[in-house]
Amino acid sequence: MKRTLPCLALVVACGGGHGAETPHAATPKQTTVARDDKEHGTVTKAGDVGTYVSIPWGFSTSSYFIEGDGGLVAIDTQFLPSAAEEMIARAEAATRKKLVLAVVLHANPDKFNGTAVFQKHGVKVVTSAQVKALVPEVHEKRVRAFYDRYQPDYPKDVPQPEVFGDKTIDVLAAGVKLRLHVMGAGCSEAHVVVERPDTKEIFAGDLVANQHHSWLEIGKTDQWLKRLEELRRLSPRRVYPGRGSVGDASLLDDEEKYLRKVMALVAAEKPTMPVREDALERIEKALVETYPSYGHSVFLKIGLPAEWERQAAKR
């Protein structure tokens, strides 16, 4: 069955069946479109995929834009509205094409905060029913944590992406063929992973971090490992992470090793409730020493207690 999503003439086929695949071309040479001073994010483009990385104030968040014959498709909408504005302006200037679609990969503000900005520019923003259902609660929580710090550069109203459905679908937008995979819990309670079946590329969001500590807040590392196995079954040749440089499928292995290291360090402390702060400090120190080049060790302050509680509950 085929149907058309309104406003964009997106051809959609329900289900996750794989069509014919074309051989993956050689890795395109990456060129720098713009690298400004520390007050601006950076934009690079390799082949038909561009990467926008926000300044550290916006958590060095990666969002992507894919160039098709009929325009651009964005993957995630950035943490700060100002970064979303900058991404749109520079992506469209670099390609001389307009953004027509944006996909929110999971319910965290670095993915959905820029939704209204994209919509203001006439871009259709979509996500799964599962992710959309999580947005109001997550947004309310993050407003309490971030609004005073970032105002006026932080959305007060709940972002409202549209829902494409609750199952994996195929989409044709701007001449770009995409498969939007609906997946379960990992770093969030629900995920969308965007695959380009013809080129064997996947946009994994924060399910994969390259040279950055992972967001472990919900304490579902056991489910996260299942998501990584599902991604492996897609046989990707290029993986686009939520933070850090683009790489090949070895990024999935690196992420698994990282998660298993976290799990092992917590297990070695024989966790029971209540959480022991001295033990968390030892674990954090061990992780920082094991991964000295990794950014955002601050994420461990929230993530390690969640992993501790998960393992304590099992004991």
C-alpha positions as CSV (number, residue, x, y, z in Angstrom):
1,M,0.0,0.0,0.0
2,K,1.3,3.5,-0.8
3,R,0.1,6.8,0.4
4,T,1.2,10.4,0.3
5,L,1.9,12.4,3.4
6,P,0.3,15.8,3.1
7,C,2.1,19.1,2.1
8,L,5.3,17.5,0.9
9,A,4.3,14.9,-1.7
10,L,6.2,12.3,0.3
11,V,5.7,8.8,-1.2
12,V,5.4,6.4,1.7
13,A,5.1,2.6,1.7
14,C,4.2,1.0,5.1
15,G,6.4,-1.8,6.4
16,G,10.1,-2.4,6.5
17,G,10.7,-4.5,3.4
18,H,14.0,-3.9,1.7
19,G,14.1,-3.0,-2.0
20,A,17.0,-3.3,-4.4
21,E,20.3,-1.9,-3.1
22,T,23.0,-0.2,-5.0
23,P,26.7,-0.7,-4.3
24,H,28.0,1.9,-1.9
25,A,30.2,4.4,-3.6
26,A,33.7,5.2,-2.3
27,T,33.6,7.4,0.8
28,P,33.2,11.0,-0.4
29,K,35.9,13.5,0.3
30,Q,34.8,15.8,3.2
31,T,35.0,19.5,2.6
32,T,34.6,22.3,5.0
33,V,31.8,24.6,4.0
34,A,32.4,27.0,6.9
35,R,34.3,27.0,10.1
36,D,33.7,30.2,11.9
37,D,34.9,31.4,15.3
38,K,33.7,29.9,18.6
39,E,30.4,31.9,18.4
40,H,29.2,29.8,15.5
41,G,28.6,26.1,14.8
42,T,30.6,24.3,12.1
43,V,29.3,23.0,8.8
44,T,31.0,20.3,6.7
45,K,29.7,18.4,3.7
46,A,30.8,15.0,2.3
47,G,29.1,14.0,-0.9
48,D,25.4,14.6,-0.5
49,V,25.4,14.7,3.3
50,G,26.2,17.8,5.4
51,T,26.9,18.0,9.1
52,Y,26.1,20.9,11.4
53,V,27.8,20.8,14.8
54,S,26.7,23.3,17.4
55,I,29.1,25.2,19.7
56,P,29.9,23.5,23.1
57,W,27.2,25.8,24.7
58,G,24.8,23.7,22.7
59,F,26.5,20.4,23.7
60,S,28.4,20.0,20.4
61,T,25.3,18.4,19.0
62,S,25.4,17.0,15.5
63,S,22.5,17.4,13.1
64,Y,22.6,16.4,9.4
65,F,21.1,17.5,6.1
66,I,20.8,15.2,3.1
67,E,20.8,16.8,-0.4
68,G,18.4,15.5,-3.0
69,D,17.3,16.6,-6.4
70,G,14.3,18.4,-4.9
71,G,15.8,19.9,-1.7
72,L,17.2,19.0,1.7
73,V,16.1,16.6,4.5
74,A,17.3,17.4,8.0
75,I,18.0,14.8,10.7
76,D,17.3,16.3,14.1
77,T,16.6,20.0,14.8
78,Q,19.3,21.1,17.4
79,F,19.2,22.0,21.1
80,L,19.0,25.8,20.8
81,P,16.6,27.7,18.5
82,S,19.6,29.9,17.4
83,A,21.5,26.8,16.3
84,A,18.5,25.6,14.3
85,E,18.3,29.0,12.6
86,E,22.0,28.9,11.8
87,M,21.8,25.3,10.5
88,I,18.9,26.1,8.2
89,A,20.6,29.3,6.8
90,R,23.9,27.7,6.2
91,A,22.6,24.4,4.8
92,E,20.5,26.2,2.3
93,A,23.2,28.7,1.4
94,A,25.7,25.9,0.9
95,T,23.5,23.9,-1.4
96,R,21.2,26.6,-2.8
97,K,18.3,24.3,-2.0
98,K,15.5,24.5,0.5
99,L,14.8,22.2,3.5
100,V,11.6,20.4,3.0
101,L,11.6,17.7,5.8
102,A,13.2,17.2,9.2
103,V,13.1,13.9,11.2
104,V,13.3,13.9,15.1
105,L,15.1,10.8,16.2
106,H,14.2,10.6,19.8
107,A,12.7,12.6,22.7
108,N,15.6,14.7,24.0
109,P,15.9,18.5,23.6
110,D,19.0,18.3,21.4
111,K,16.8,16.5,18.9
112,F,13.4,18.4,19.2
113,N,14.0,21.9,20.5
114,G,14.4,23.4,17.1
115,T,11.1,22.0,15.8
116,A,9.2,25.3,15.8
117,V,12.1,27.1,14.0
118,F,12.0,24.5,11.2
119,Q,8.3,24.8,11.0
120,K,8.4,28.6,10.8
121,H,10.6,28.1,7.7
122,G,8.0,25.9,6.1
123,V,9.8,22.6,6.9
124,K,7.6,19.6,7.8
125,V,9.0,18.0,11.0
126,V,8.1,14.4,11.7
127,T,8.7,11.6,14.2
128,S,7.1,8.4,15.4
129,A,4.0,8.2,17.5
130,Q,6.1,6.6,20.3
131,V,8.6,9.5,20.3
132,K,6.0,12.2,20.0
133,A,4.2,10.8,23.1
134,L,7.3,11.3,25.2
135,V,8.0,14.9,24.1
136,P,5.7,16.8,26.5
137,E,7.0,15.1,29.7
138,V,10.7,15.3,28.6
139,H,10.2,19.0,27.5
140,E,8.7,19.9,30.9
141,K,11.6,18.3,32.7
142,R,14.2,20.0,30.5
143,V,12.6,23.4,30.8
144,R,13.0,23.2,34.6
145,A,16.6,22.3,34.1
146,F,17.7,24.6,31.2
147,Y,15.3,27.5,30.7
148,D,16.7,29.9,33.1
149,R,20.2,29.2,32.0
150,Y,19.6,29.6,28.3
151,Q,16.7,32.0,28.0
152,P,15.7,33.6,25.8
153,D,17.4,31.0,23.5
154,Y,15.2,28.1,24.7
155,P,11.7,27.1,23.7
156,K,9.0,27.5,26.4
157,D,6.2,25.9,24.4
158,V,6.1,22.1,23.9
159,P,7.6,21.3,20.4
160,Q,5.0,19.8,18.1
161,P,6.5,17.5,15.4
162,E,4.0,15.7,13.3
163,V,3.6,11.9,13.5
164,F,4.4,9.7,10.6
165,G,3.1,6.6,12.2
166,D,4.0,3.9,14.8
167,K,5.7,1.4,12.4
168,T,8.8,1.5,10.2
169,I,8.0,3.2,6.8
170,D,9.7,4.1,3.6
171,V,9.7,7.7,2.6
172,L,10.7,9.6,-0.6
173,A,11.4,13.3,0.2
174,A,13.2,15.9,-1.9
175,G,14.3,13.0,-4.1
176,V,15.9,11.2,-1.2
177,K,14.9,7.6,-0.4
178,L,14.7,7.0,3.4
179,R,13.6,4.2,5.7
180,L,12.4,5.5,9.1
181,H,12.9,2.6,11.5
182,V,10.7,2.7,14.7
183,M,12.8,1.2,17.5
184,G,12.4,0.6,21.3
185,A,14.3,1.9,24.3
186,G,18.0,2.7,24.4
187,C,19.2,6.1,25.5
188,S,15.6,7.2,25.3
189,E,12.4,5.2,25.7
190,A,11.8,5.2,22.0
191,H,13.8,5.9,18.9
192,V,13.7,6.5,15.2
193,V,16.7,5.5,13.2
194,V,16.9,6.8,9.6
195,E,18.4,4.5,7.0
196,R,19.3,5.2,3.4
197,P,18.9,1.7,2.0
198,D,20.5,2.6,-1.4
199,T,23.7,3.8,0.2
200,K,23.8,1.7,3.4
201,E,24.0,4.8,5.7
202,I,22.3,5.1,9.0
203,F,21.6,8.1,11.2
204,A,21.6,6.7,14.7
205,G,21.2,9.7,16.9
206,D,22.5,9.3,20.5
207,L,22.3,5.5,20.2
208,V,25.9,6.0,19.0
209,A,28.4,8.6,20.3
210,N,31.9,8.8,18.8
211,Q,34.6,10.0,21.2
212,H,31.9,11.3,23.6
213,H,30.4,9.8,26.8
214,S,26.9,8.4,26.2
215,W,23.6,9.6,27.6
216,L,22.7,6.9,30.1
217,E,20.0,8.7,32.0
218,I,17.1,6.2,31.8
219,G,19.3,3.2,32.8
220,K,18.3,0.8,30.0
221,T,21.7,-0.3,28.8
222,D,20.5,-3.8,28.4
223,Q,17.9,-2.6,25.9
224,W,20.4,-0.3,24.3
225,L,22.6,-3.3,23.4
226,K,19.6,-4.8,21.6
227,R,19.2,-1.6,19.6
228,L,22.9,-1.9,18.5
229,E,22.3,-5.4,17.3
230,E,19.3,-4.3,15.3
231,L,21.5,-1.6,13.7
232,R,24.1,-4.2,12.9
233,R,21.5,-6.2,11.0
234,L,21.1,-3.2,8.7
235,S,24.7,-3.8,7.5
236,P,25.6,-0.1,7.5
237,R,28.7,1.2,5.7
238,R,28.5,4.6,7.2
239,V,27.1,5.6,10.7
240,Y,26.1,9.1,11.6
241,P,26.3,9.5,15.4
242,G,24.5,12.0,17.7
243,R,27.9,13.4,18.7
244,G,31.4,13.0,17.2
245,S,32.7,12.3,13.7
246,V,31.0,10.1,11.1
247,G,32.4,6.6,10.8
248,D,31.9,3.1,9.6
249,A,30.1,0.2,11.3
250,S,32.9,-0.1,13.8
251,L,31.2,2.8,15.7
252,L,28.5,0.3,16.7
253,D,31.2,-2.0,18.1
254,D,32.8,0.9,19.9
255,E,29.5,1.9,21.5
256,E,28.9,-1.7,22.6
257,K,32.3,-1.9,24.2
258,Y,31.7,1.4,26.0
259,L,28.3,0.3,27.4
260,R,29.7,-3.1,28.5
261,K,32.6,-1.3,30.2
262,V,30.1,0.9,32.1
263,M,28.0,-2.1,33.1
264,A,31.1,-4.1,34.2
265,L,32.4,-1.2,36.4
266,V,29.1,-0.8,38.1
267,A,28.7,-4.6,38.6
268,A,32.1,-4.8,40.2
269,E,30.8,-2.6,43.0
270,K,28.0,-5.1,43.7
271,P,25.3,-2.4,43.7
272,T,22.5,-2.3,46.2
273,M,20.3,0.6,47.2
274,P,20.8,3.3,48.3
275,V,23.3,4.5,45.7
276,R,26.9,4.8,47.2
277,E,28.5,8.1,46.2
278,D,32.0,6.8,46.8
279,A,31.4,3.9,44.4
280,L,30.1,6.2,41.7
281,E,33.1,8.4,42.0
282,R,35.4,5.4,41.5
283,I,33.4,4.3,38.5
284,E,33.4,7.8,36.9
285,K,37.2,8.1,37.5
286,A,37.8,4.8,35.9
287,L,35.7,5.7,32.8
288,V,37.5,9.1,32.4
289,E,40.8,7.3,32.7
290,T,39.8,4.6,30.2
291,Y,38.4,7.1,27.7
292,P,40.6,10.2,28.2
293,S,39.8,11.8,24.9
294,Y,36.0,11.5,25.3
295,G,33.9,14.7,25.7
296,H,31.0,15.4,28.0
297,S,32.0,13.4,31.1
298,V,29.4,15.5,32.8
299,F,26.8,13.1,31.4
300,L,28.1,10.5,33.8
301,K,26.7,12.4,36.7
302,I,23.2,11.4,35.7
303,G,23.9,8.2,33.8
304,L,25.9,6.2,36.4
305,P,23.2,6.5,39.1
306,A,20.7,5.2,36.6
307,E,22.8,2.2,35.7
308,W,23.5,1.5,39.4
309,E,19.7,1.5,40.1
310,R,19.1,-0.9,37.2
311,Q,21.6,-3.4,38.4
312,A,20.6,-3.0,42.0
313,A,17.0,-3.8,41.1
314,K,18.1,-7.0,39.3
315,R,20.1,-8.1,42.4
